[in-house]
Amino acid sequence: MVFPGTNCEADVVHAVESLGASGTLLWHGDATVGQVDAVVVPGGFAHGDYLRTGAIARFSPVMGAVAAFAAAGGPVVGICNGFQVLTEARLLPGALQKNRGLSFICDTTALRIETTSTVLTSRCAPGQVLRIPINHFEGNYTCDADTLARLRDEDRIVCTYVDNPNGSVADIAGVCNEGRNVVGLMPHPERAVDALLGSADGRPLLGSLLDAALDRAGVP
Amino acid sequence: MSAPVPLHRSLGLTDDELERIVEILGREPNGLELAMYAVMWSEHCSYKSSRIHLGRLPTEAPWVLVGPGENAGVVDVGDGIAAALRIESHNHPSFIEPYQGAATGVGGIIRDIFTMGARPIALMDPLRFGDLSKPRSRWIAEGVVSGISGYGNAVGVPTVGGEVVFDATYDGNPLVNVLCLGVLPTERLVLGQASGVGNLAVLLGSATGRDGIGGVSVLASAGFEETEDSAKRPSVQVGDPYEEKRLIEACLALLDAGLVVGIQDLGGAGLTCATSETASRGGVGMDVDVSAVPRREAGMEPFEVMTSESQERMLAIVEPEGLAAVQAICERWEVRATVVGRVTEGGALRILDGFDGPVLAEVPAASLHDDAPKYDRPRRRPAPPSPSADELAAPADPAADVQALVADTSWIWRQYDHMLFLNTVIGPGHDATLLRLRHPVTGADTGRGMALTTDGNHAWCAVDPRRGTALVVAEAVLNLACVGARPLAVVNCLNFGNPEHPEVMWQLSEAVDGLAEACRGLGLPVIGGNVSLYNETAGVDIDPTPVVGLLGLTGPIAHRPPGAVLAAGAVVLVVGPEPEPVLGGSAWGRLRGAPGGALPTLDLELHGRVAGLVAGLVADGALLGVHDVASGGLAATVAEMVAASATGLVADGPDDAPWWFSESPSRVVCVVGAAVVAGVEAAAAEVGVPVLRLGTAGGDVLRLGGFATLDVAALRGAWQDRLPSVLGSGTVSG
């Protein structure tokens, strides 16, 4: 999915293609997601992050179609800026604020998988630690105490940081919705699909998403 | 009462230059015309002090597609792919307004690259700041890094490397250089020229405001009077990475669709430069309707519109029948597109108030470039720096000196997105950056790599600008070898003081000769450059600081280069000649307050063999760690490897400061498994390169023979803390 200012779309397409799937770019101004089997809202700076990250993007015509796709059980993953867009669109709870330390951070972090029962983590083992890059200024996840309690009770904290880099509450790096088909996370699995670049640990994550897409498409 | 300053002088033109303009026009220029000549004939745009020297650089090679003079140099990198490369400075604006100065430097260089039809894929930032004990130096460093982070990350071009130096010579004048690399399908190469009488000049991007008026003449072509010249802040432009990101996508879409005849970015000297350059390169004229230019505010004068350096603007030359398609693409990307000019016969650049309205200015377009003055300014060799480091006593605490010479730079590059586009095999913090070479349109992976490095060393160049510059080129070549690459092309950014000082002109001329000699000796073409003069404050010039950017290529990347690390149990070798025991311009000499002395000699032929050997060893996956010996000598080189890998080293060597701190060139530390040592030695012997067995990695101390012993944990802690302990938290806005 491409908003003006999005910049990770080609990387996501490249990553899913390296896993044998095909990717197509959806345009923010079109009120449809077409015939896709899964949607990724990629990273970048949609609408320049003006006003607040994701705050303008949530009003794009395509977001209505994404909400309908998600409501129908379609797998939707928001990465980094895409996570911010999904929280603004209320498809996921909570919000992302500026990092503790008020500094942009681009680095590879250790990410612990907390639940395997989501469209992004079904191929992982519980407690598995993956090396996945982060790249954000506003990645400090926050939510109120009731929401946090619900996320815990309902096993909706998808992944956490081993060494919290940004001050996120409960070390949260990613969460999912009640249906477990919408996942948002700050780390970039598409940046970890080739050991030549330092890590291939993103492959089980995106592979899980492709499994979910195949399920939805009715392919055994 | 003193007489008022004549207009031409207040615009930065000399009396002689005014006379010349009168000669060209055959009449007195009006105010608008004077303003246009003033910006185009400024040092920044015309290179009037340096042009006669730059002609001595070698610029040709069979793989060069575009050499100096265009927006960027372009080389053929195989598989139907060309690489566009450019380096620039944004020193003066960054001193006044660090965040915006650095940010707009990034924006400007990116436009230079996509102007050539290339997608920008990588930025590098060589930075030089003053002594970190001074609050203003810290403020500038934090602001510049934030500006690069804020703009570069949001515009969606990864910053994959650079370098940083802190030294008192930059207290009053930081150096903020920026290099950009782009890739394009070879057949899409476009040039910034207008052609086809009747074609339209379409202004793309931001509205024009009052920011950056006189940036090239007021700011970049004069020194600073005091250390805080805040009155010049309005001459600094303000950047908008979101506008630039849309502009990149729109322009590349226009080029893909074959809708533009020529395209040119608007940078220094704004519309005046873009219109006159495209016209004179195409051998045509242009009518410009200044009233059509979209403005940010009412009441702007024509001279303000024509010289504004408002950012994120491009000028596209399009055929009239293509205009509707151009506008449709721009609308999709929410980029403003306005017809502001028409290509005309003859060579006149006319500025009109409405295409049928009154003529406000009329000058020969080419005269703004070709007729700019060229000065052969007087040159005089300055007194060499003193005292001499070669006369220093042995250090009282050698371990403390070694520790003081190393610093982890990750505080800086962790703030930059250095991974976008999935090309970064080896990123910042290493000798050179290694990127996968993929086709810019199809994404097809060639399997090969492109390597990039930037290097400079003011300390060497202060001692001897000629040999110092040659040593800088040599170091860049070894840096590429450390990621398995062989060099292909050079770009340079010549940062010097006030050219009206004969000592500075001597340094510039010598540095150009040193650059030319090294490039000739190593078979490297110079494909582009930038000259930044007037780097002075209160009459004090910076040390001469030529910075080179070097692009190289690797074969198929079968092994990830190991980086500057040690591996416990491995054997540590030094590949290359014994060091000359000289310390002139060495980091240790400067640490001890002795910047003078003799520079080591450089044997280019031997150097090329060392570089070729190391590149081959890295490409074959024979090494477990690799790092070239440069600033700080062998002592600092192995200390950096120890700190980065938290692994000790027991090294043999004499109890002799020059042996450990000499920056003698053509040496690389190679870390190998015990079983591989004999093979490496045999390969080196075959090409006549000496190899020294330095020691064995492992343990929790770094022992430099009988000279010094350091605790690994303490060294690593000091290395990590050096920047964070003084530079606050990092990105502060944007």
Interface residues (C-beta under 8 A of the other chain):
Chain A: P4 G5 N7 C8 A10 D11 H14 A15 G29 G44 F45 H47 G48 D49 Y50 G101 L102 S103 F104 I105 C106 D107 P133 N135 F137 H188 E190 R191 V193 D194 A195 L196 L197 G198
Chain B: S149 G150 N153 A154 G156 D240 P241 Y242 E243 K245 R246 E249 R332 W333 E334 W413 R414 Q415 Y416 D417 H418 M419 L420 F421 L422 N423 T424 V425 R436 G443 I557 R560 S729 G730 T731 V732
